Amino acid sequence: MTKRIILLTYWLCMFCYSSFSQSVRLPHIFADHMVLQRDIPLRIWGWNTPDQEVNVKIDSIQATTISDANGKWELLLPPHSAGGPYELEVTSEGTVIFRDVLYGDVWLAGGQSNMEWKIGWKIDNWEEELKDANYPNIRYYEVANELAPDPQSDISSGKWVKASSETAKEFSAVAWFFAKHNHQEKKVPVGIIDSNWGGTPAEAWVDARKLLSIPGYKEEAAHVLDPHIDWEEKVRQNEANQEEKWRIISDKEGAIKTGAQLISYKDNKWEEVDVPTDDPLSDIAWLRKDFKLKNTPQKAQLYLGDLVQEAMVFVNGKLIAEEGWQDTTAILEIESGLLKKGKNLVAIRVVNSWDNKVRIGKPGKVWLKAGDEKIDLEGKWKYSNDIEPKVPNVEFYHWKPGFLYNAMIAPLTGYGLKGFIWYQGENNAGQHEYYEGVFKALITDWRVHWKQEYVPFLFVQLANYMQRVEVQPESDWAYLRDAQSGALELPNTGMATIIDIGVAEDIHPRNKQDVGKRLWLAARKVAYNEDIVYSGPVYSSMQVTGNKAEISFVNTGAGLMVKGSKLEGFIIAGADGEFHKAQAELKGNKVIVTSDLVNAPKAVRYGWADNPKATLYNKEGLPAVPFKTD
């Protein structure tokens, strides 16, 4: 889907407004069915013709101000308790009335695809979850994916939606489960402002001016802020390239007209490629594989592994399936009469709309089953990426420092919040050494712009993911998790550890229920000051005696416990710095770590891998936070 781009300047907005509306206007975030933050002074702002009186009324509260020389106005409403519905009435030369307005708790949900992931995208038990989604006092506002080279005064559109079995399928699953806990336990309306974009790095969400002082981002931030570069023109051209890219990808009729799916097509000049392959194929890739059957089967099944890319699958020239991005490919049924005795053909047209890089198949998962015959389709396939036009290169401007902050955060600053919930980091794993700095900058800068200095900021630590390796001291994901933990040094922050709910093959674990629940536990502790254990055990100190390292923890709650048959997930190193798999034993609220290969321990790490074994918990059922002592 083409991402829309905000490019209107403030003065153009004001010209259009002054010339045509001649009435008071508020940002799009103010709309019917909205939730306003309870129990705090509330900023209300907007635009009008210059030097005009503006009156705001809700319930028994009234306030007045005067628009400035540019037509901008704002005022503060005194705190109001949870409740509603009310009408928010704004009067000047004209009157704007917002209906069905509630006071409750408002959270901004930010990050990348794991926060974006919607209930209807087939999370665990998604159909049953939707049946229990009729909560009209939970309201959801989705901010459109937009980018801008300069801070914007408003988002382009949006609306507050009441939660129901019909509407909730489009809600962020993590935000939904968090909001549901909030609503049920605190008995107040809840508003979620969903502002996220899949596959984006943290620096895109930070004001570029803030990044000028952050290591790892100074140079790129200065480039983005260079007044001699016409970023608006670059963005316009990039959008044109993106539209052309999607036109080519979506031209399925043109793809079929190439004839590359037909047995009669001459592929003798095509290259060969091994399938499965992790080596990316570029642009629109066509692949062909012929095979022979001893008999004519009635029916058959075809499996190509999880393509998770846009694909068209043909058998003997007939289209049997189409796959979309991130679809988990099912076993494909081949109808009776399509296959024949002797030579047959599988052809695939596949493209990765994300980065133009195509990867095909998984070991042991590329086959065709026809009756009693199972044909292994791994090995050499014919391949060409010259059959259709080349896909234009599209720059990832939504990765640029500040570009998402400018369009999707800056227009919201000032809208009263209970706090932030954040799930992001996957895109920064390759630059983990800079993440703690940029993440802390994001938290502090958002608080400054909202003028809520210590507003709670709750975030999710990355889940376990990828192939399991027992000793992986240089894991990028482990270092990124450690950098996330560093943000807990800031006041009023909380972290949900989910090192035990990930999936090796899927960067998007479908268990969003526990993510929302653990974020809510953090909220109870940080935002509502409840005296609870909200986190799993956290490393405190290490004491070495001989060949034993004794690890102490805080947040042990009712005590430490082991999940599984034995305590695993620890590695240990001596003076040489080489890590080895360790033996670990629970001793009260401490863990004793040893290895026959380490006589004098110098460092211990736990949960330190892309996909570690999570076996250490507290009795509240929360997993220990991964750590390193060195």
Summary of the structure (lengths in Angstrom):
residues: 630
radius of gyration: 27.8
end to end distance: 45.2
largest distance: 86.6
contacts: 2146
relative contact order: 0.11
helix: 23%
strand: 32%
